[in-house]
Amino acid sequence: GRAWALAAHIMGMTTKVLSPGSVSTLTPEQLEYVQAWRAQALEIMPYMASVLFSFRPVNSTFVETYACDAQYRLYINFENVMGMGARFNAEAWLHEASHILAGHHDLSRQAGIKGEDLRLWNFAADAAINDDLRDAGCDLLTAHGVFASMISEPDYETPLYYMDKLRARQNAKNKQQQQQQQQQQQGNGSPSAPSGGSGQGDAAGPADK
């Protein structure tokens, strides 16, 4: 499933400085593959044509598989995706096109996404589009993608909705971890340790989840 949790989406690409050699123009062979993948994507969702033909694909080692930015650059790590098959790549094109069509770049700014929030936002944005892609027949994505049901939420909500839920879950988890640490510290400093010992390590706190 990791391949579908695409590492970098539109909110971070334009602000990061790419290392030399991490982005290159397509070779003639890569261009042929791109044309084939786009053609298959059009067979699945022909109404995505305007976005698919607007993409400016480049080869990039900066991403694990795919990513896009607000300027319609489509970053493809050809070394990693060539062996995944035409269907995978066609669905990946539709996945990235859906981020553009849904305006996730602007929504990420509206939500104040930065720092550690990026990981949660990737999930929220993916969950907001993967249900539609599943319904359109993206079978590989259905098998490996992230969906709202993974966080016990309904389909067809916005990424802002999912982000609010994810932040609440993360805050609750952080609070629980703080309580566990406090309990462990209190246990380690307890004066009721067995005689002859310092007490350290004798009182185990709740296990981290």
N, C-alpha and C positions, 0 to 999 in steps of 0.2 A: 503493500500500500504506500510505501514511501514515495514512489515515483509520482503519485498523484497528489501528494502533499507538497506541491511544487515549491521549491525553496524560496524563491524571491518573486514577489508580485509587484504590481505597479507602484506601490507606495514607497518603495525603497530604491528602485533602480536609478532614478534620475538624480538622486542625491549622493550616490556612491561613486567614487573615482575608480574606474576600471583599471586594472594593472595592465602594463604594456603586453600586448600579445594575447590578451584575454578575449578580444573581439576581432573578427576578421570577416571580410566579404566572402560570399559563397563561391565555391569552385563550380565549374560547369556540372560536375557530377552531383554536387549537393543541390544545385538549382533544379536538376531533373527530379530528385527526390522530393523537393519542396513542392514542385508542381503536381506531382502524383499525390502527395498527402493532402494538399489543398483540394484537389479534384475529388478525393474520397470524402473529405469533410463536407463538400458541397452536396454530395449525394445524400448525406445524412441530414443536414440542415441547410437546404438551399437558400433560405431566407437570411443566412448569415453572410451572404456573398459580399456585401459592401465592406464589412470589417475584414473578412479574409483577404480580399484583394487590396485592402489598404495597408496591410501589414508590410513591414520592411524587414524581412528576416536576415539575421546575421549569425555567424557561427561564434559561439562564446563558451569559454571554459569557466566563466564566472558563475554559471548556474548549473544545477545538477542535471536538469532535463530541459525545462522550458520556463520562460518568464517573458513578460511584456512591460512596456512603460507607456506613459500617457502620450508619447509621440509616435505610437504605433510601431515601435521597434519590437521585433519578436526575436528574443534571444534563444538560440537552440544549441545545446551541447551535442553536436553530431556524433561525437565519439561515444556518448552514452546512449543515444536513442536509436542509432542505426540498426541495432540488433533487436529492437522491440517490435518491429513489424509496422506495416503501413497503417493498420487499423488503430494501433496505439497512437501513432503520430497524428492521424487525422482527428482523433478525439481530443488530443492535446491542443491542436489548433483551435478547435471549437471551445475548449475550456478557456484558453487565453482570450479568444474573441469575446466570450461571454463577460469576462472581467471588464473589457473595454466598453462593451455595449451597456453594461450596468453602471458605468461611471464610478467604478470603485476607487479610482484615484482621488476624485473629488470627495467621495464619502469618507475616505480615510482621513482627509484633512478635517472634515466636519466632525469626525469622532475624536480628533486629537490624537491620532495614532503615532506613537514614537517609542523608541527603545524596546523594552520587553513586551510592549503591546503588539509588536509586529507578528509575533508567533501566534497570538490569539486572533489577530485580525486575519491572518492567512486562513485559519480554520473558519472563521465567521464568513469571510468572502467566498470561500469554496463551498461551504454548506448552502449559501444563498443561491448558487448557480447550479450545483451538481444535481439537484432534484429535477430541474428543467432538462438538463442534459440526459439524465437517466430516462426521463419520459420521452425524449426524442430518439432514443435507441442507442445511446452510447453504452454498450454492454460492458466494455472493459472498465470504464470509469465506474459503472455500477458495482462491479466486483471489488474494486480497490480504492474508490474515492471516499472522502469524508462526507458524512451526512448529518443532518440535525438530530436524527435518532440516536446518534452516538452520545449526545449530551441530553437525551430525553426531552428534546424540543420538537415541535411540529415542523413539517416542511413548508416551503413557500413563504418564509418570512424574509425580512431584509437583513443584510449584514449588520446593520446597526442594532437590530433586535438581538441577533445572536451574540454580538459583541457585549451587550449589556449583561446577558446571561453568563457569558464566559468570564467577564470581570467579576461578577458576583460569586461565581464558583471559585475563582482564583483567590478572591479576598477571604472567602470562608476557609479555603485550604491554608492560606497564610496564617490566619488566626488560629487554626487548629495546631499548626506546626509551632507557633509561638507558645501556645499553652503546653504542648508536649515538652518543649525545651525548658520551660519554667518548672514543670513537674520533675524533669530529670535533674535540673540544678538543685531543686529542693531535696530530692532524694539523695544526691551525692553529698550534700552538706548536712544530712540528718545526723543528730547526735545519738540515734538509737541503733547504730551499726553494731554488729557482733564484736565482742571484746577481742582485742588484739589486732583489729583491722582499722584502716583509716576510714572505711565507709565508702570509698570511691569504687564504683562499679558494682556494689552489692545491691543497690536499689535500682532496678531497671525501669525506665520510663516506658510509656506506650510506644509500640513500634510505629515508625513512620510508614505511611501508606505510599 
